[in-house]
Amino acid sequence: MTDDLLPRAAELARDFRADLAGRPVFPHDLDPAAVRTALGDLPDGSTAPATVLEQLRTAVEPALVASAGPRYFGFVTGGALEAAAAADILTTGWDQNGFNPLTSPAAALAEEVAGTWLKDLFGLPPTASFGFVTGGQGGNTVCLAAARHAVLERAGWDVETRGLHGAPPVRVFAGSGRHATIDRALRLLGLGTQSLAEVPTSPDGAIDVPALRAALSTADGPAIVCLQAGEVNTGAFDDFPAAIAAARQHDAWVHVDGAFGLWAAACPALRHLTDGMAGADSWSADGHKWLNVPYDSGYAFCAHPAAHVAATSYTAAYLVGDSPETLRSPGDHVLESSRRARGFTTWAALRQLGRQGVADLVERNCALARRFAAQLSDAGADIVNDVVLNQVLVGFGDDTPRVLEAVQRSGECWMGGTTWQGRRLMRISVSNWQTTEADVDRSVAAIRTAWRAVQTR
Ligand SMILES: *Cc1c(COP(=O)(O)O)cnc(C)c1O
């Protein structure tokens, strides 16, 4: 019986995926208590595995979100590509510990190859080190740990040994439009959010370089500058050549948060947005957003492998075995020891798409974002940002919150809200490989219907 269980799980996953475009995008009539009841109590005895699978499916099915589908435009969310979803199932079946070459040479080698491909796609230095992390948060945390090591080492302080008590203060500079994961990374790293000097941004959300220059000049000492490829609301890119030049004047480490925007570098039509970016010291990106691989998948790249490894590796006596010396050790570049073999899904996605396919995916999504903007503008809505990438900010005057709620309730599509420069707006992000022009047209129709209903109420 148990032999049939993995195919059964795959079949259920297949059926769900096949129906993604057909089901309501968000389960609005959800009764959480009913789901809790269906999930039940902790049993004293065992349950047959096949029964467990059916119980799980039945219990949570009403609460599932079609976020992997073509009309989900919330946050910045992709949906797993076919090869990546299948490779993820295989990753589970193989159940490798991706810690190091001794626990799984397969995991180590797949990460080595996929990581090298990613550097190539992003135009990063071939000598850069990389870690396959859990996502953008993991990427920012690992990169800022490497930054903390390097800027304090230059100040004669070994932070890994001595900690931060008595250390020279580290100043961190980031635009007001930075992602909240930067702040959390600073908290986790003991730098604290007070170390952060918030730099104003221009109206499109990019860091104001003269203001950055002025902020850097107020003091000396260890400094880290956090730039952004793809502002979370507008998709704007910082002016990398100018911002990096300003940072270099003060010997600051430059980190680029490129959770989704780094993918512009893999696309000839958009690559200009990332000009100069490769001159930074570290970069983070997500796999589970725009590459459309399953969760959890992100990347941390570092131009200074020694700083990267100094911040994240460890050695324990029981680990020193006959590990093939020449193989890269994945666990030395991330925050976990025992870990999922994350390289398989990224390798599979890149292999399925190829260089051209990645560029096409990114470019197609950006064209669909422009389609949204054009049609909503025609409908009388206010397009607030310059749609340089896949993000569209839309205002419906005072009706915005109610339009947003009505659209979300429609089940036709789902997009989130945001507050941008004091205005409550609809935030549309197009990041899914399956989204078509028809999906955009249908979503615009749903938005127009919702707006009309709000106006006549
Ligand atoms: C999504 C995002 C993050 C966080 O990534 P997670 O994968 O959700 O941890 C960080 N920075 C930016 C710019 C993002 O868009």
The ligand as an SDF file (V2000), in Angstrom:
LIG
                    3D

 15 15  0  0  0  0  0  0  0  0999 V2000
   10.7430   39.3460   -1.0660 C   0  0  0  0  0  0  0  0  0  0  0  0
   11.8970   40.2300   -0.8030 C   0  0  0  0  0  0  0  0  0  0  0  0
   12.7960   39.9500    0.2320 C   0  0  0  0  0  0  0  0  0  0  0  0
   12.5880   38.8020    1.1740 C   0  0  0  0  0  0  0  0  0  0  0  0
   12.6300   37.5860    0.4920 O   0  0  0  0  0  0  0  0  0  0  0  0
   12.0120   36.2700    1.1310 P   0  0  0  0  0  0  0  0  0  0  0  0
   12.3260   35.2490    0.1230 O   0  0  0  0  0  0  0  0  0  0  0  0
   10.5470   36.5310    1.3090 O   0  0  0  0  0  0  0  0  0  0  0  0
   12.6950   36.0460    2.4330 O   0  0  0  0  0  0  0  0  0  0  0  0
   13.8790   40.7820    0.3900 C   0  0  0  0  0  0  0  0  0  0  0  0
   14.0680   41.8380   -0.4190 N   0  0  0  0  0  0  0  0  0  0  0  0
   13.2210   42.1520   -1.4160 C   0  0  0  0  0  0  0  0  0  0  0  0
   13.5180   43.3270   -2.2750 C   0  0  0  0  0  0  0  0  0  0  0  0
   12.1050   41.3620   -1.6510 C   0  0  0  0  0  0  0  0  0  0  0  0
   11.2610   41.6610   -2.6270 O   0  0  0  0  0  0  0  0  0  0  0  0
  1  2  1  0
  2  3  1  0
  2 14  2  0
  3  4  1  0
  3 10  2  0
  4  5  1  0
  5  6  1  0
  6  7  2  0
  6  8  1  0
  6  9  1  0
 10 11  1  0
 11 12  2  0
 12 13  1  0
 12 14  1  0
 14 15  1  0
M  END
$$$$
